[in-house]
């Protein structure tokens, strides 16, 4: 890891989020979402990722617990 890297931790509930057809939000969708917002500042990055997940589910709430924690590496010494 290097200074400025973002670390994202999340519960398995993230992959239990479903769209209107019952398709789950999976690793590929998460990678796409993360890549799309990678250039943003940390707070905006995580806000956008959660916004995309809510849009995917077409709901403001989730059936299972979803927790996303993020941090930015500030020092590497």
Z-matrix of the N, CA and C atoms (Angstrom, degrees):
N
C 1 1.437
C 2 1.521 1 108.86
N 3 1.320 2 113.30 1 148.13
C 4 1.454 3 118.60 2 178.89
C 5 1.525 4 110.09 3 -126.56
N 6 1.318 5 114.97 4 162.74
C 7 1.458 6 120.93 5 179.54
C 8 1.525 7 109.67 6 -54.65
N 9 1.328 8 115.90 7 133.03
C 10 1.460 9 121.04 8 179.71
C 11 1.518 10 114.49 9 96.15
N 12 1.338 11 117.41 10 -15.67
C 13 1.471 12 119.98 11 178.10
C 14 1.526 13 110.10 12 -62.37
N 15 1.325 14 115.85 13 147.76
C 16 1.460 15 121.73 14 174.78
C 17 1.519 16 109.10 15 -104.75
N 18 1.317 17 116.26 16 140.34
C 19 1.458 18 122.54 17 176.07
C 20 1.524 19 106.97 18 -116.59
N 21 1.322 20 115.44 19 132.67
C 22 1.460 21 120.89 20 -178.17
C 23 1.525 22 108.42 21 -123.03
N 24 1.315 23 116.18 22 122.77
C 25 1.463 24 122.71 23 176.46
C 26 1.518 25 107.17 24 -115.72
N 27 1.324 26 116.38 25 143.47
C 28 1.463 27 118.72 26 -178.16
C 29 1.515 28 110.50 27 -153.67
N 30 1.319 29 115.45 28 156.58
C 31 1.461 30 120.87 29 177.57
C 32 1.527 31 109.90 30 -83.38
N 33 1.323 32 116.10 31 164.33
C 34 1.466 33 120.83 32 -179.84
C 35 1.526 34 112.51 33 -66.27
N 36 1.330 35 116.55 34 -15.05
C 37 1.460 36 119.71 35 177.10
C 38 1.518 37 112.54 36 -60.04
N 39 1.322 38 116.95 37 -24.17
C 40 1.463 39 121.06 38 178.11
C 41 1.526 40 110.76 39 -59.49
N 42 1.335 41 116.60 40 -39.15
C 43 1.462 42 120.67 41 -178.65
C 44 1.528 43 112.40 42 -85.78
N 45 1.325 44 116.75 43 3.78
C 46 1.462 45 121.00 44 175.29
C 47 1.527 46 111.74 45 -104.84
N 48 1.332 47 116.00 46 3.91
C 49 1.467 48 121.02 47 175.11
C 50 1.524 49 107.37 48 -73.22
N 51 1.328 50 116.36 49 129.99
C 52 1.467 51 121.64 50 -177.79
C 53 1.520 52 111.12 51 -114.40
N 54 1.341 53 114.90 52 150.96
C 55 1.461 54 119.27 53 171.85
C 56 1.527 55 108.62 54 -89.43
N 57 1.321 56 117.08 55 -173.46
C 58 1.471 57 121.71 56 -176.23
C 59 1.525 58 112.92 57 -63.39
N 60 1.345 59 117.63 58 -22.72
C 61 1.466 60 120.75 59 -179.25
C 62 1.525 61 112.61 60 -93.27
N 63 1.345 62 116.88 61 -2.13
C 64 1.460 63 120.39 62 -179.01
C 65 1.513 64 113.69 63 91.26
N 66 1.345 65 117.62 64 5.28
C 67 1.468 66 120.74 65 178.80
C 68 1.528 67 108.83 66 -79.65
N 69 1.333 68 115.92 67 133.66
C 70 1.459 69 121.07 68 -177.92
C 71 1.524 70 112.02 69 -79.45
N 72 1.326 71 115.15 70 150.06
C 73 1.460 72 122.85 71 171.08
C 74 1.521 73 104.93 72 -74.47
N 75 1.327 74 117.89 73 114.24
C 76 1.463 75 121.15 74 -172.26
C 77 1.531 76 111.83 75 -112.85
N 78 1.337 77 115.94 76 -176.01
C 79 1.465 78 121.29 77 -178.20
C 80 1.519 79 112.00 78 -59.13
N 81 1.317 80 117.01 79 -41.83
C 82 1.464 81 120.50 80 -179.84
C 83 1.531 82 110.74 81 -61.62
N 84 1.309 83 116.74 82 -43.28
C 85 1.471 84 120.57 83 178.67
C 86 1.531 85 110.68 84 -65.50
N 87 1.332 86 116.89 85 -37.99
C 88 1.458 87 120.14 86 177.39
C 89 1.525 88 110.32 87 -65.16
N 90 1.331 89 117.57 88 -44.91
C 91 1.470 90 120.82 89 178.08
C 92 1.521 91 111.41 90 -58.17
N 93 1.329 92 116.23 91 -43.94
C 94 1.466 93 120.98 92 179.09
C 95 1.523 94 110.66 93 -61.89
N 96 1.317 95 116.53 94 -44.86
C 97 1.463 96 121.40 95 179.71
C 98 1.524 97 110.95 96 -63.36
N 99 1.319 98 117.04 97 -46.19
C 100 1.467 99 121.54 98 179.73
C 101 1.526 100 109.95 99 -61.66
N 102 1.314 101 117.69 100 -45.03
C 103 1.471 102 121.55 101 179.82
C 104 1.521 103 111.55 102 -61.57
N 105 1.316 104 116.39 103 -40.67
C 106 1.466 105 121.23 104 -177.95
C 107 1.530 106 111.51 105 -61.89
N 108 1.330 107 117.51 106 -32.18
C 109 1.464 108 121.01 107 -174.66
C 110 1.533 109 113.71 108 -111.13
N 111 1.319 110 117.85 109 9.39
C 112 1.466 111 122.12 110 -172.93
C 113 1.526 112 114.60 111 -58.50
N 114 1.314 113 118.39 112 -29.15
C 115 1.470 114 120.97 113 -176.54
C 116 1.529 115 113.38 114 -81.90
N 117 1.312 116 117.70 115 -5.91
C 118 1.466 117 121.20 116 -176.90
C 119 1.528 118 111.94 117 -78.82
N 120 1.317 119 115.40 118 159.12
C 121 1.466 120 120.91 119 172.95
C 122 1.528 121 108.40 120 -63.10
N 123 1.335 122 118.26 121 152.15
C 124 1.469 123 121.04 122 -173.78
C 125 1.527 124 115.50 123 -50.09
N 126 1.319 125 118.62 124 -50.02
C 127 1.466 126 119.65 125 -177.19
C 128 1.527 127 111.05 126 -62.24
N 129 1.321 128 116.21 127 -44.19
C 130 1.466 129 120.31 128 179.43
C 131 1.531 130 110.57 129 -66.72
N 132 1.325 131 116.58 130 -38.53
C 133 1.465 132 121.56 131 178.13
C 134 1.526 133 110.36 132 -55.66
N 135 1.337 134 116.89 133 -52.60
C 136 1.462 135 119.92 134 -177.04
C 137 1.523 136 111.90 135 -68.66
N 138 1.318 137 117.07 136 -35.56
C 139 1.468 138 119.42 137 175.39
C 140 1.523 139 111.05 138 -61.40
N 141 1.317 140 116.83 139 -43.21
C 142 1.469 141 120.79 140 -179.11
C 143 1.524 142 111.72 141 -68.26
N 144 1.327 143 117.12 142 -39.84
C 145 1.468 144 120.24 143 177.95
C 146 1.531 145 109.43 144 -60.32
N 147 1.321 146 117.51 145 -48.07
C 148 1.470 147 120.37 146 179.06
C 149 1.523 148 111.42 147 -64.33
N 150 1.314 149 117.16 148 -37.23
C 151 1.465 150 120.74 149 177.10
C 152 1.531 151 110.57 150 -61.86
N 153 1.332 152 116.65 151 -43.10
C 154 1.468 153 120.46 152 178.83
C 155 1.526 154 111.57 153 -63.29
N 156 1.326 155 116.81 154 -38.77
C 157 1.464 156 120.41 155 179.53
C 158 1.530 157 109.93 156 -67.24
N 159 1.322 158 117.01 157 -41.02
C 160 1.474 159 120.29 158 176.92
C 161 1.524 160 110.92 159 -63.41
N 162 1.330 161 116.82 160 -42.16
C 163 1.468 162 120.44 161 178.05
C 164 1.526 163 110.26 162 -62.32
N 165 1.323 164 116.15 163 -40.59
C 166 1.463 165 120.60 164 179.31
C 167 1.522 166 110.35 165 -59.68
N 168 1.325 167 116.19 166 -43.56
C 169 1.471 168 120.31 167 -177.23
C 170 1.524 169 112.20 168 -82.03
N 171 1.318 170 116.39 169 -12.37
C 172 1.468 171 122.13 170 -176.94
C 173 1.527 172 110.78 171 55.56
N 174 1.337 173 115.04 172 38.11
C 175 1.460 174 120.60 173 -179.08
C 176 1.524 175 109.48 174 -152.32
N 177 1.309 176 116.41 175 151.64
C 178 1.463 177 121.18 176 175.12
C 179 1.528 178 111.20 177 -85.83
N 180 1.339 179 116.65 178 -14.99
C 181 1.458 180 121.03 179 179.47
C 182 1.522 181 109.43 180 -120.38
N 183 1.326 182 115.72 181 161.12
C 184 1.457 183 121.68 182 -179.19
C 185 1.527 184 109.58 183 -117.58
N 186 1.324 185 116.30 184 149.86
C 187 1.465 186 121.36 185 179.92
C 188 1.529 187 111.25 186 -68.08
N 189 1.339 188 116.98 187 -34.11
C 190 1.462 189 121.97 188 179.92
C 191 1.528 190 107.68 189 -116.56
N 192 1.335 191 115.62 190 166.97
C 193 1.463 192 118.31 191 177.97
C 194 1.527 193 109.96 192 -67.96
N 195 1.308 194 115.49 193 133.32
C 196 1.460 195 122.00 194 176.51
C 197 1.521 196 106.66 195 -126.24
N 198 1.316 197 115.21 196 119.61
C 199 1.458 198 120.77 197 178.07
C 200 1.521 199 107.75 198 -127.98
N 201 1.314 200 116.35 199 127.77
C 202 1.457 201 121.93 200 176.75
C 203 1.522 202 106.89 201 -124.22
N 204 1.327 203 115.62 202 125.88
C 205 1.457 204 121.82 203 179.45
C 206 1.518 205 107.49 204 -120.75
N 207 1.304 206 115.85 205 134.59
C 208 1.457 207 119.25 206 179.66
C 209 1.508 208 111.73 207 -129.78
N 210 1.322 209 114.67 208 151.22
C 211 1.459 210 119.97 209 175.63
C 212 1.520 211 109.03 210 -149.28
N 213 1.308 212 114.86 211 152.78
C 214 1.453 213 120.89 212 178.02
C 215 1.521 214 108.16 213 -112.33
N 216 1.323 215 116.28 214 134.59
C 217 1.461 216 121.63 215 178.39
C 218 1.529 217 108.19 216 -73.19
N 219 1.318 218 116.29 217 121.15
C 220 1.467 219 120.49 218 -178.48
C 221 1.520 220 112.12 219 -102.84
N 222 1.329 221 117.33 220 -30.69
C 223 1.470 222 121.38 221 -179.79
C 224 1.522 223 108.63 222 -136.78
N 225 1.303 224 115.89 223 148.82
C 226 1.467 225 119.34 224 177.96
C 227 1.521 226 112.23 225 -122.88
N 228 1.337 227 117.56 226 10.76
C 229 1.464 228 118.93 227 -179.66
C 230 1.486 229 112.68 228 -89.67
